[in-house]
Structure formats: C-alpha cells, structure tokens
Amino acid sequence: MTMTNLQTISPDDGKYGESSKDLLPYLSAEAEWKAFARVQHALLATRVAFGGAQQKHLDELEQALQKFDPTQADAFERDPKIQHDQLAVLEELGRHISPKTKALLHPGTTSYDIVDTARACLFKGAWKHVIRPKVAATIASLCTLADTYSNILQVGRTHLQHTSPVPFDLTFSLYAARLADRTERCDIAFGDLRGKISGIVGTGASIDMVMGMDNSWHFEQQVLMRLGLQPDLTATQIVQKERLADVGHGLVTLMHVLGDFTNDMRILYSSEIGEITSRDGKRLGGSSADAAKDNPIQWENTTGKTAVVESGMRVLYELIHSDLQRDLRGSVQARYQPHQMMTQVYESFCRALKALGKLSINEDKVVEHLQLVRDFPSEAMVAILRGSGYVHPQHGVGHDAVKAFAKLAKAEKQPLLTVALRDQHFAQYFAGLSEIKQQILQGQLEHYIGSSHQRAFTNKQYALKVARKELSWQTF
C-alpha cells in the first residue's frame, strides 16, 4: 500500500512518503521522543553502576520504555504547565514508574545533554542501517553493469565533442569507485558524531552534585559508551556542530558524484545521443503534452536533487555559531538539518538504483557514434606521431600535421587516414609503423584503450570492498 499524506508540507512526508518511510525510525519526531527516553535509560543504568541507584529502579524504567508513548509525550510538551520536551519525556515515563525512580532520572543533566546525544545516535543509525545500504546497492549495481557491458566501446566525449573511445566497464566502474570514496568519507563523518553528558554549561559541575564530587568526567564517558559515542570535550550546553558540518560535506560530495553520473546518463538518454535506454521498454507518456515522449525522469529528478541537498549546508554552517554557552538559534535550525539532507540523499539513491536496474545499452547507437571516431581517430594519430617525434617538412610537429590533415578531411568529408595517406611524407612514415599502430589509425580502436580494463577491475575491487564493509558502530 502506498504511503501518502496530502496534509503535509514536506514532499518527503507527502508525495514521496513511500520513498522515505524507512528513515522514520531515525529521523521522525516519534523517533526522537523514543531516543530521548533511551538516553534517560543509559543515564540511569550508569547511575546504578556508580552506586547512585538500585537495580530495581532500572528494572522499572526498562518496563516503562516498552509502554512509552511518543504521542503522550508530545501532548505533555504542549501542556502550558510543562512546555518543554525533556520535562515531557520525564512526565510520560513517570506514568509508568514510581516517584522515586522518576526522581532519579535526568541526573544533573540539561536538555541538550539528551537532545544532541540522542540525535547523534539517530543520525549514525540512519546512515548505517538505511542510507548506506542503499548507497552500497547502487555501487554494486554499477559494478554489475561494468561487468555486463565490459566489451562495449563507447565514444569518448570531452567538451561534448567526440574523441577517443572509453570501454563502458571503465565508465561505470569509475563512478562506482567515486561513490565508494565518498561513502568512506561519510563513514568517517557519521562515525565521529559525539554526545555530551556535562550539564548546563559543559563543566560537569551539576553532574558532580548528583553523582559525587569528581565523578562527572567518568560518568559522562560511561553513559556515552553505552550509546556508542565519544564525548565532545569542547561542548558547552550543546555539542559543537563542526562534526555535523563534516557529515554535511560528506553527503553533499556523495550527492554531487551521484548527480554527475545521473546527469551523464540523462545526456546519453537524449534523443540526439540515445546510447542508453530502459530494459523494460520505452516508458511513454512522461509528458502531459507529448504522449510519445520517453523522458529520463529518474535521471533528471536525481540530478536535480543535488542542489537541494547542498542547500542544507547553509544551516549546518550556521549551527556552528552560538552566543557564549548557548542560544536558541541553533535549536530552531537543528530541527531541519541534516535530517532533510539525509532524506534527500536516501531518496536520490532509491531513484538511481531503480533506474540502474532498468538501464540498457543501445548498441546500435553506440556503434554508430563510435564509427565517427573510427573514421577520424585524430587524437590517436597525434599520440602516435608524438611517440616517435614526428615532424612534417611542411606542417611541422605531429599535432600541427594532424590539424592540417583534419581540416582537409573535414572539408572533403573523407576519413582522416585516407587524406593523410595522400601525403607522401606521412605515407612513408605510416608504412614504417607497427601493425597495431596501423590498425588503430585504420579504425580498430579496440587496440586503443590503454589500461582501461585494468583500471576498471581495480575500481570495481575497491568499490565492492567499500560496499560490502560492515560498520562496527553501536546504534539504537
């Protein structure tokens, strides 16, 4: 059944709710409420370990967590007598535990000990369990396509002009490797998100008042260890947000690489080139005006989302700033990012993976376009002439000689070699070339791919290694 809610503002919740539903356990308001309660559990469990509470209190809380109702917590926050998210969590937990156990919660902590710590856990979980697997599947799909089409030569294009060929396995594998490289950067950034349990201004003084003098340092470390986090020792009332900016940079560069690939596919899908198509046949009717059009919908939508993801960096940069120990600007900003960036990245990889599963090479078009370079292997000719230091008595060095031959060949609409061989000096030079170099200039460009397959193989090995990597992080 398709998930849609037409009474929402965000398209990620409304029109595209089905695509983003897997992120709900990590990035939704409900997920945050539950995470806040789990941080309280970690605090009490550590308090028990320090001798500041009894196991029966922890047992009570563990049972209460099973009954914790995010909607009721939300209602408590809206109560004019409460109007605070963490006090609302305590009220909701308090419905299921004794007053004594409730009194042991929130031990000298401030609200953002809970909020920033919980969000770090949620963001790490969303990357590890939802977003990264989709990225990894996309990388693996590109490697599969590289294997499937490894023997097909595609005309190379620089500045949108035809030039020497590129095997499709290199094309797909290099994008797989680029995505893998960015994935590793994201692994590092998400893995380095921090938490804090150091009180209202980050000194730990309030924690000492609850846990005993000089215990705040070790108490913080033990609580965060239970949650799979390191402490931010530069924290004030809030965890500092440079690491969230690092997460953002990782997501933006990952998205730009994906956007670069999908835009290439969009171009290759165009009527003028038509080298790729969909394996399931033409999807007609993508236009409300022209019923026969076959629009590259997934490729275009994914490419377009790059700017949307990048726009979130403005918020993440601003989150780094705080007046002294804390102000409320960051509280507002942190409601939006990096949640929305993460959602857009995930939805983009869902689209890309769907399109890759249907991608097919139109070999007739590929052959047609490559023939143009077979007839006009000008770059290969320049390289061969440079290899022997060729100098033409009239035209000069090899590059200039090829330019002269090419102008004449284009004017006469003749193959480049046909015109070049009419030149006696070049014809004599050509006769002395090795057989393989002669074949290249005769259009057998299969010999002019260098170490492409080796590069593709190495790229695939690296990309698949990253895609198959299991992160060792602890998450909710």
N, C-alpha and C positions, 0 to 999 in steps of 0.2 A: 504494500500500500504506500502510495506516495505521501511524504510528509510535506504539507504546505500549511502556512498560517498567513492568510492575507491581511490580518490585522496587526502586522508588524512593520516597522520602518526599515530595518536592515534586510537587504535581499538575501543575506546568508541565513536568516531565520524564516523568511517568507518564500520567495520564489525558488531559492536554491536550498531550502531547508533539508531536503533529502541528501544533498551532497555533503553537508556539514554536520549531519547528525552524529557521526562517530566522534566528534570533538566535544559533544555535550557533557560527557563525564569529566571533562577537564577545563573547559572554557566557559561554561554556563554559570549563571547566578546560583543555580542549585548546587553545582559542583563546588563553588566557593563556600557556600554555607557548610557543606559536609566537610570540606577541608579545614575550615576554622575549628570545627568540633574535633577533628582528628589531631590537630595541633594541641588542643587542650588535653587530649588523651596522652600525647607524648610528654607534655609538661607534668601531668600527674604521675605517669609511670616513672619518670625520672625523680620526682619528689619522693616517691616510695623508695626508690633505690638509695636516695640520700637520707632516708630515715625520717622524712618530714611528713609522711602519710602512711597509712596502712594498706595492705593488700586488699582488704575488704572494700576500701574506698575505690580502688582501681577496678575491682570486680563490678561494683555498682555502675561505674562510668561505662565500662565495656558493654554492659547490658543496655545502658541508656543510649549508646551510639546506635544500636540496632533500631531504636524507636525514634531517633532524632528526625524531626520533620522540618525540612527547609522552609516549607510554606508557613509553618507556625513561627519559625524564627523570623521570617520576613514580616509577619504580622506584628510580632513583638517590636521590631525595629520601627514600625510605623506608629506604635503607641506613643502618644505625646509624653507619657511619663518615662519613656526609655530613649527612643530616637538615637540609638547607637547600635551598630552592627554587632560588636563583640559583647555588649551587655545583653543584646537579644539572644546571642548564642548561649550565654550563661542562663538566661531565663528559660529557654527551650530545654536545655539539659536539666535544669532544675526541676522540671516537671516530672522527671523520671529518676531522680536521685534524692538522697536525704539532704537536709540543710547543711549537715556537717560536711558531706562530700562536696556540695556546691561551694562551701566556704573555702575549700582547699584548691579550687580552680583559679586560674589566672594569677599565679603567684608572683606578684611584683612586676608583672608584665604590662606593657602598654598595647594598645590596639594593633599597632603596626609591627610589633613582635609577631603577632598572629597573622596579619594580612600579608605582609611581604614574605614571610616564611611559607605560608600556605601557597601563595602564588608561585613561588619558585618551584615547589613540589609539583604543582599542577602543570606548569609550563614544561618541566622536564618530562612529566608523564605523557603529555600531549605529543611532544616530539618523539619520544621513544616508542610509544605504543600505537600512535595513529599517523602522524605526518611522515616520519622516517620510513615506515614500511611502504607507504605509497611512493615515496621517492625511490626507494630501493627497487620496487617493482618496475618503475619507469626505467631505471638504469638497466635492469635485467632485460627488459623488453627491447631496448636499444641494442644491447649485445646480441640478442636473438636475431634482430633484423640485420645486424652486421654479418652474422653467420649465414643467414638466408640469402643475402644478396652480395656475398663477398666477391663473386666473379664478374659482377656487372660494373663496367666503367661508365662513369658519369662525366660529362664535360665539366671542366673546372670553370669557375666564373669569378673573376676579380673585377671590381668596379662594374659589376653586372655585364661584363664582356666575356665572351668565350676565350678560354685559354686551355692549357694542357690538362689532361684528364685526372680524375680522382676516383679510386675504387669506392663503391658505396660502403664497404666494410670500414674504411677509414672515416668516412663522413659520419656514420652512426657511432662508431666506437670513440671518436674524439669527443663527441657530445656526452657520451656515457662517462668518459673519464673526467670531463669538466664538471659534470654534475656530481660525480663521486668526490672530487676535490672540494667542492663547496659543501657537500654533505659532511665531510670530515671537519670542516671549519664550524659547521653548525653543531656537530657533536661536542666539540671543544667548548663552544659558547654556552650551549644549554647545560653541559656538564659542570660548568663553573658558576652557575647561579648559586647565590648564597642566601642564608637566612640570618636572623638575629633573635636573641633572647637576652636583651641587655637593658631593658627598661626605657623610661620616658626620654632620656637624653643620651642613652647609649653608654652610660658609665657602669651599669650593673649595680648601682647603689641600692635600688629598690629590691633587686633580687637578693642581695645580701641580707636585707632586713627580714626576708621571708625564709631563706634557705640557710642563714647563718653567715657570719662575717667571713669574707674571703672565699666564699663558695660560688659566687656568681660566675666566675670565669669557667670553672669546671662544669657547673650546672648547664650553662649555655652550650658547651661543647657536647655534653651527653644528650641533651634534648635534640640537638640538630643531628647528631649521629644516628639517632633513632629514625630520623626523617630522611637520611641520606644526603645531608647538606653539610657544608663547611660554614663557619661563622664569618660574617663580614665584620672584620675588626675595625673598619673605618665607619661603621654605622653610627648614626646619631639616634633620633627617634625612628628613623627609617633606614632600610637597607639602601645603600647608594646604588644608583641606577646605571652606572657605566657598563655593567655586565649585561643589562637589558639592551643597551645600545649595541653591544657586541652581538647579541642574539639577533637584533635587527639587521646589522650588517650582514650576518650570515644568511639570513632569509632573503635579503634584497639581492645579494650577489647570486645566490642559488636561483632566485626567480629570474634574474636577468639572463643567466645562462639558459634556463628553460625557455624564456621569451626569445632569445636569439635563435634557438633551434626551431621553435614553433613558427617564428617569422620566416625562416628559411623554407620550412615546409609549406607555409602559406604562399610563398613566391613560386615554389616548384609546382604547386597545385593550380596555379593560374592558367587561364586559357592559352596565354602566349607560350607557356613552357609545358605544362601538363605532364611532367615526368612522374608525379605521384598521384595516386587516386585511392579510393576506398575499396577494400577487398570484397565488401558486401554489396558492391554495385553502386551506381550513382544515386545519391540522395537528392532527388529533385524537389523543387518547391521551397527552397531556402529563401526565396524572395517572395514578398507579397504581391509584387508586380509581374515578375517574370517567372512563370511556373516551370520553365525548363532549366533554370539556373541550378548549378551544383556548387553552392557556396562552401568555402572551407571554414565552417562555423567554429568547430572546436579549436582549430589552429588560430583563428583570429581572436576568439574570446580569451584564450590563454595568453596570447601575446599582449593583448590589451590590459590584462590584469597586472602586468609588471609595474606600470605607473601607479596603480592603486596600492600595491604592496610598498613601493618606495615612499609613497606619501606618508606612511606611518612613521618614518624616521624623524620627521619634524617633531612629533610628540615625544619620541624616545629621547631625542636630544634635550628637549625642554625638561624632561623628567630628571635630568642630571642636576638641575638647579634647585636649590632650596634655601629659603631665608633662614640662616643660622641652623638650628636643630631640626626645624620642620615648619612647613606651612601647608595650606590646603590646596594649593595649585596642583601639586603632584597627585593628590588623592583623586581629583577630578580626571586628570589626564590618564592616570593608570587604569581607569575604567574601560578605556578604549584600545590601548596598545600595550603589549604586542598581540593581544587577543585577535584583533581583526587582521593583522598581517599574517598571523599563523593560519587563520581560517582561509584567507585568500590563497595562500601558498598551497594549502592542502587541496582546496577546490580546483586549483590550477593543475596540480599533478593528477587529480582524478580525471580531468578533461583530457590531459595529454595522454594518459595511459589508455583511455578509451579510444582515442584517435589512433594511437600506435597499434592497437590490436587489430585495426582495420586497414592499416596502411599497406599499400601495394605499389610496386614499381611498374610504371607503364613503359615496358621495354622498347616498344616501337618508337616512342618519342625520344627515349634515351639514345637509341641507335641513330635516329635522325639527327639529333643535335650533335652527337659525337662525330658524325661524318663530316660536319663542317670543319672540325679541328683536324680530322684525318687528312682532309684536303688542304689544310692550311696550318701545318704544325710549326708555326713561326717561332714560338718560344723554344721548342726542342731544337730547331735549327740554330738559333742563337747560341744555345748551350753547347751544342756540338762544335760549332765554329770557335767558341771561346776556349773549348777544351784543347784545341790544337794551336791556338793563337793565330787563327786565320786572318790574313789581310788581303783584301781585294785590290788589285793595282789601280782601279778607278774609284771604287766606292769607299775604300778604307777598311777599317776593322769589321769583324763579322756582324756586329749589331747594325752597323750602317749599311752593310751589303744586303742583309736580310730586309731592311727597311726599303731599300731600292727595289729589290725583287718583289716585295709585297705590294708596293704601290702599283707596279706594272701588272701583277697578277690580279689585283682587285679591279683595276681598270678594264682588263680583258676578260674578267670573270673566269679565270683559269686557276687550277690548282697551283699552289706555291712552288712545288718541286718542278712542275712542268716548265714554268717560266725560268726558274733558277738554272735548270739544266741547259737552257738555251745559251747561257753564258759560258763560254769556253773555259774560262779560268775556274769557275765553280764546278763545271762538269768534270774537269780533270781532278779536282780535289775530291769530288764525290766518289769517283772511281777508286780512290785510294782508301776510302773509309772501310771500317769493319762491316761485316754483313749485318750485324744487329743494328748499327747506326744507320745503314742504308734502309733497312726495314722500317725503322722509326720514321725517317723522313718520307718514306713511301706510304705512311699512314698506319703502320702496325703499332699503334700506341700501347698495346698490351705490354710492350717492352719498355715503355717509358713511364713506369710507376714507382721507380726507385725502391725504397724500403717500406712502401705503403702497407703491405700485408704484415710485416714485422711490427710496424708501429701500431697497426690495428690490433694485433694479437696482444701486445703489451698493454695497450689501453684497456682492452677487454679484461685481461687478467686483473689489473688494478681496480677497475670499476666493479667487477663482480666480487672482489675481495672486500671492498667497502660495503657493497650492497648486502653481503651475507654476514657482515660483522654483527655480533651480538653485544649490545651495550651492557655494561656491568652495573649500571646505576640502580640504586634503590629508588622506587617510586611508590606513590599511593596505589 
